[in-house]
Amino acid sequence: MKLRMDKTLRFWVDCSYEDANRTKAELMAEILREYERSGDAMRYLNAKGQIAWKASPLMLQKLADAEREVEDDMADHFP
């Protein structure tokens, strides 16, 4: 089964992929379920009517906040 994801979510799922004892598809499905439970991912129907996954607005906000923090830290250290 192919797991369809947006680019943001695919990046973070790939970063979470660690266990070599299971197939990548099994691990990706588990990671997606975990992200969904925590509110970081959500399922939707794409234009072809297929189930797909994307980063939730909550996850996008967390990433934007983290990016702003890094930019602020960089500005403090490298004015």
N, C-alpha and C positions, 0 to 999 in steps of 0.2 A: 504494500500500500504506500503510495506516494503521499508524503506530508507536505502540503502547500503552506508556505509562510511568507510574510513580507520580509524585506531585507533586514530590517532592524531586529526582528525576532529571530531570524535565521542566524545572524551574527551571535546573539547571546546564547542561543541553543548550542551552536557550535563551540562556544567558549565553555559551556557546561559539560560537554561530552568528554568523559574521562574513562569509563569502565570498558576494558577490552574483552571482558568475558561474555558480553552480549552483543548482538548486532547493533549497528548504528541506528537502524530504524526503531528497534525496541527502546533504546536509550532516548532517542529523540521524542518518541511518544510519551515516555515517562516524564521527561523534562517539560514537555508541553503541558501535561496534566498538572505538574507541580506549579508551573507558571500560571496556569489558569486558576488553580486554587488560591494562589497568593494575590490574584488580581492583576498580574503583569501581562497576561495574554488572553485573547478571546477568540472564539470561533465565529466564523461568518460564512455566508455563501458568496462565492466569487461570481463574476459575470457569467460564467458557464454553469452556474448552479451547483458547483462543487464545494464541499466543506473545506475551508482553509483557515489558517490562523494568522493573527496579526498582533502586534504589540498593542496593549490597551492604552487608553489615554492616561491612565495612572502611571504606567511604565514610561511613556513618553515624557510625562511631567517630571518623573524622578530623574530621567536622563538629562533633561534640560536643566534641572536644578544642579545636578552634579557638574555639568559643563560650566555653568555660571560660577560655581565654587572654584573650579580649577582655574578659570580665567581670572577671578579675583585674586587667588593665591599667586598666580603668575605675575599679575600686575603689582602685587605687594613686593615680590622678590626681584622683579626685573622691571623697574619703572621706566 
